[in-house]
Amino acid sequence: MIGEPAVLVLNAGSSSLKASVIDAGERTPAAATMPWDGEPSGAAAALDAVLAAAAVDARAIGAVGHRVVHGGTAFTAPARVSDEMLGRLAAVRSLAPLHNALAEAVIAAARARFPIVPHVASFDTAFHAALPPAAWRYPLPWSWYEDWGVRRFGFHGLSVQWAVRRAAELLRRRAADLGVVVAHLGSGCSVTAVWRGSSADTSMGMTPLEGLMMATRSGSVDPGILLAVQQRHGISAADLEHVLERGSGLLGVAGTADMRDVLERSGQGDERARLALELFVRRVAAGIAAATTALPRLDAVVFTGGIGEGSAAVRASVCARLATLGIARVEARDVAIDAVLDGRRGGGPAVLRIEAREDLVVAGEVRALLRAASSGG
């Protein structure tokens, strides 16, 4: 709405901090991404650096929105940041150890930097709060959920919301009429089935470790492997967590976590890189195929996230494995804008490339929450 203040959106990742300013017209007059070491102690310095790089005018900021990966069952909608709210958030930190501690540290630094304006947290898990029980229950003892809260939550919800919205615009259809599978492929990777705007199934679970192969995370593996390396080889729980979170995925197989390096080395005949690429493509394709079983109809597959947007070779290879689902082959050509890639508007599921814009979703949620609060809603 015209006259509404600009929202500063902060997105704390394990290797970078993103900042963008979203004005009332959903324009982005300022944005920057700064690498950092992912240590909470460096949050204040990282915040100062990214704000300087984006040339953010603090006087123009009317609110600050924060992307938070895990909200657990406590946060299924955007929440106004307060000391009490942060105490509740700390209780779920262990469920996303690579991300939530960083988000909390950035929130603290931002509250110190912008002490007068309201701060709002938006949660990646919130989009999946309406999953049916069969999608979030695990086949584990009933008491594990009743007593310990063991369940699937799902992630990348903010990215998925934007992807479905943009897909509807590009296909000139209503989101409420679409069955879509969104493949968010980046440092973290997930697949989500969306039916009429709501999450129907998703590949990530109680933590962001489950599901697809990722940059440094393993994704789903035989749980017997984890028991065996602990029992037979004496690896500690802490070391096992480190390996699964930071030493597996592309890095574990190819020796690099950067898909661009994997593709280059694979093209040069590096066998480990070639294997890592094949593993990644197979698992993404299998994840997309599995997600379609949660949908009455598949209208579109969306690729988003750093790899999904930027790697034409990965998109083409994944689609080539999905011909049995009626998905058309796409050319391995670079695309720099949101686009329908296969040119098919009625002969089968469309394939789209869409830029991830969690910041626009967060800014919209911030404005909606503050409007509701000001009107007494």
Secondary structure by P-SEA (a helix, b strand, c coil): cccbbbbbbbbbcccbbbbbbbcccccccccccccccccccaaaaaaaaaaaaaccccccccbbbbbbccccccccccccccaaaaaaaaaacccccccaaaaaaaaaaaaaacccbbbbbbbccccccccccccccccccccccccccbbbbbcaaaaaaaaaaaaaaaacccccccbbbbbbcccccbbbbbccccccccccccccccccccccccccccaaaaaaaaaaccccaaaaaaaaccccccccccccccaaaaaaaaaaccaaaaaaaaaaaaaaaaaaaaaacccccccbbbbbcccccccaaaaaaaaaaaccccbbbbcccccccccccccccccccccccccccaaaaaaaaaaaaaaaaaacc
